[in-house]
Amino acid sequence: MDYRYQKGQFEVLAKKIDDEWNLTSQEGEWVSPLSEMNWNQESQRELIKWVADRFPPFANTNEPIPKLFLKSEIKNKAIFFGGSFNPWHMGHRVSLDLCPAEPIIIVPDQNPWKEVHERQNIWSYYLDICRKVENSNFSVYPGFLLLDRVNPTVDWLLQIKLDSKWLLIGEDTFLGIEKWKEASQLLHHLKGLYVSPRGQDPKLVEEQRVKLKKQYPHLFIQLLDHHDYEDLSSTELRKK
């Protein structure tokens, strides 16, 4: 497809790139940022930053953003679903589908301890996740892909100006959430948790739910329904 003449939801992003960065193919024609180009690392970071700088509620701006990235208007509430998603699998998608609330923002992050070559194709990685959820209401924020350091949830979530902030997490994460950085402050700040099954002991999960509700009475906790992909693991898939 020749993206040079394509109109619609990507036109704003395309014009910005064409005018300011002059990204062209070897033939000198206009190249879409959505094309399967082997962008160099600098260009990939510029593309990610362009989207992140316009992405509510992480950025305070009214500038338009392509719908492939931002599906819903973010007003006073958002559910954040974070992870490395390396690779993305059906367990991630089903967890999103089971969550009964919206808007949901997928927040991919990178492991700063990985080798550089594993972390350099961030634009292609970001586009791949966006396309995996293209026919949905799930938005995908790319800003943390630019970081080369650890990124504890409490460091960014408390800075976002929303009245109601939620997390969508797996059971394994739920059982260990008190070990997170400044976990007490984070849990006091959150409105609630949606917990997706990951094959953990149901008794332990229920005990954790009861304990957290006792410590944080305001915190809404909903355990989501079981599904067929609970045993899928990105770590295990990478080994195959």
C-alpha positions in Angstrom: 0.0 0.0 0.0 1.2 3.5 -0.8 0.7 5.4 2.4 1.7 8.7 0.7 -1.9 9.2 -0.4 -3.7 7.5 2.5 -6.1 9.8 4.4 -7.7 9.4 7.7 -6.6 8.6 11.2 -2.8 8.6 10.6 -2.7 11.8 8.5 -1.7 14.0 11.4 1.2 11.8 12.5 2.3 11.3 9.0 2.5 15.0 8.2 4.5 15.7 11.3 7.0 13.1 10.5 7.3 14.0 6.8 7.6 17.8 7.4 10.0 17.8 10.4 12.0 14.6 10.1 11.9 14.1 6.3 11.8 10.3 6.6 12.0 9.0 3.0 12.5 5.7 1.3 15.5 5.1 -1.0 13.4 6.2 -3.9 12.8 9.6 -2.2 9.1 9.0 -1.7 7.1 9.6 1.4 7.3 6.7 3.9 4.6 6.0 6.5 5.7 5.5 10.1 3.5 2.4 10.0 5.3 0.8 7.1 7.6 -2.2 7.7 10.8 0.0 7.5 13.9 -0.8 9.3 14.0 2.5 11.2 17.2 3.4 12.8 17.2 3.6 16.6 17.2 7.4 16.7 14.1 7.6 14.4 12.3 4.9 16.5 12.8 7.0 19.7 11.6 10.1 17.9 8.4 8.3 16.8 7.8 6.9 20.3 8.3 10.4 21.9 5.9 12.0 19.4 3.1 9.7 20.4 4.0 9.8 24.2 4.0 13.6 24.2 0.4 13.7 23.0 -1.0 10.8 25.0 -3.5 11.6 27.8 -3.4 11.4 30.8 0.4 11.2 30.7 0.5 14.5 28.7 -1.5 17.6 29.2 -2.4 18.4 25.6 -5.3 18.5 23.3 -3.4 17.7 20.2 -4.9 14.9 18.0 -3.4 11.4 18.2 -4.0 8.5 15.8 -6.8 6.2 16.9 -4.6 3.1 16.5 -2.8 4.3 19.7 -5.6 6.1 21.7 -9.0 4.5 21.4 -11.0 6.3 24.1 -11.2 9.7 25.6 -9.5 9.7 29.0 -11.5 11.8 31.5 -11.5 11.0 35.2 -10.8 7.3 35.2 -8.4 4.8 33.7 -7.4 1.2 34.2 -3.7 0.6 33.6 -2.4 -2.8 32.4 1.4 -2.9 32.6 4.0 -5.4 31.6 6.9 -6.2 29.2 4.5 -8.3 27.0 7.6 -10.0 25.4 6.0 -11.7 23.6 2.3 -10.7 23.6 0.1 -13.7 24.0 -3.6 -14.7 24.3 -3.4 -14.6 28.1 -2.8 -10.8 27.9 -5.7 -10.4 25.5 -8.2 -12.5 27.4 -7.3 -10.6 30.6 -8.2 -7.4 28.9 -11.4 -8.8 27.5 -12.5 -10.1 30.9 -12.0 -6.7 32.6 -15.5 -5.3 33.1 -14.5 -1.6 33.1 -12.9 0.9 30.7 -11.0 2.9 29.5 -8.0 0.5 29.7 -4.5 1.7 28.8 -1.9 -0.9 28.1 1.4 0.3 29.4 4.3 -1.7 27.9 7.7 -1.4 29.7 11.1 -2.6 29.0 13.6 -4.5 31.1 16.7 -2.2 31.4 18.8 -5.3 32.2 18.3 -6.8 28.8 21.0 -6.6 26.1 20.9 -3.5 24.0 20.0 -5.3 20.8 16.9 -6.7 22.6 15.6 -3.2 23.4 16.4 -1.2 20.2 13.4 -2.0 18.0 10.9 -0.2 20.2 8.8 1.3 17.4 8.2 -2.0 15.8 7.5 -3.6 19.2 5.0 -0.8 20.0 3.2 -1.1 16.6 3.0 -4.8 17.0 1.1 -4.5 20.3 -1.2 -1.8 18.9 -2.1 -4.0 16.0 -2.8 -6.9 18.3 -5.5 -4.8 19.9 -6.5 -2.8 16.9 -10.1 -4.0 16.8 -10.8 -3.1 20.4 -11.2 -0.2 22.8 -7.8 -0.7 24.4 -5.3 2.1 24.1 -1.5 1.6 24.2 0.9 4.2 25.8 4.5 4.0 24.6 6.4 6.5 26.7 8.1 4.1 29.1 9.8 2.3 26.2 12.2 5.2 26.1 13.5 4.5 29.7 16.7 2.7 30.4 16.0 2.3 34.1 13.6 0.5 36.3 10.2 2.1 36.4 8.2 1.3 39.6 4.5 1.9 39.3 4.4 4.3 42.2 6.8 6.6 40.5 4.5 7.4 37.7 1.0 6.5 38.7 0.9 9.0 41.6 1.8 11.8 39.1 -1.2 11.2 36.8 -4.1 13.6 37.4 -7.1 11.4 37.4 -9.7 11.0 40.1 -10.0 7.2 39.7 -6.9 5.0 39.0 -7.0 1.2 38.7 -4.6 -1.6 37.9 -5.3 -4.7 35.9 -2.8 -7.4 37.1 -2.3 -11.1 37.2 -2.8 -13.3 40.3 1.0 -13.8 40.6 1.5 -10.1 40.8 -1.4 -9.7 43.1 0.1 -12.1 45.6 3.3 -10.2 45.7 2.1 -6.6 45.4 3.0 -5.7 48.9 6.7 -6.1 47.9 6.4 -3.3 45.4 8.2 -0.1 46.0 6.1 2.1 48.4 3.3 -0.4 48.1 1.3 1.0 51.0 1.3 4.5 49.4 0.3 3.0 46.1 -2.5 0.9 47.4 -3.9 3.9 49.4 -3.8 5.9 46.1 -5.5 3.4 43.9 -9.3 3.0 43.5 -9.1 -0.7 42.8 -7.6 -3.8 41.3 -8.8 -6.2 38.7 -7.1 -9.5 39.1 -6.7 -12.0 36.2 -6.2 -15.7 37.1 -2.7 -17.1 36.5 -3.0 -20.6 37.9 -2.2 -19.6 41.5 -3.6 -21.4 44.5 -7.2 -20.1 44.9 -7.0 -20.2 48.7 -3.9 -18.0 48.7 -5.5 -15.5 46.3 -8.6 -15.3 48.5 -6.5 -14.9 51.6 -4.7 -12.0 49.9 -7.9 -10.4 48.9 -9.3 -10.5 52.4 -6.0 -9.2 53.9 -5.8 -6.3 51.5 -9.4 -5.3 52.0 -8.9 -5.3 55.7 -5.8 -3.0 55.4 -7.3 -0.8 52.6 -11.1 -0.8 53.1 -11.5 1.7 50.2 -9.8 -0.6 47.7 -12.2 -2.4 45.3 -10.8 -5.8 44.4 -12.4 -8.0 41.7 -11.1 -11.4 40.8 -11.8 -12.0 37.1 -13.2 -15.2 35.7 -11.0 -18.2 34.8 -10.0 -18.7 31.2 -8.2 -21.2 28.9 -4.9 -19.3 28.7 -4.0 -18.9 32.4 -0.8 -21.0 32.1 0.7 -19.0 29.2 3.9 -17.2 30.1 6.0 -14.8 28.1 9.1 -16.0 29.8 8.4 -19.6 28.8 7.4 -18.7 25.3 10.7 -17.0 24.8 12.5 -20.2 25.6 10.8 -22.1 22.8 
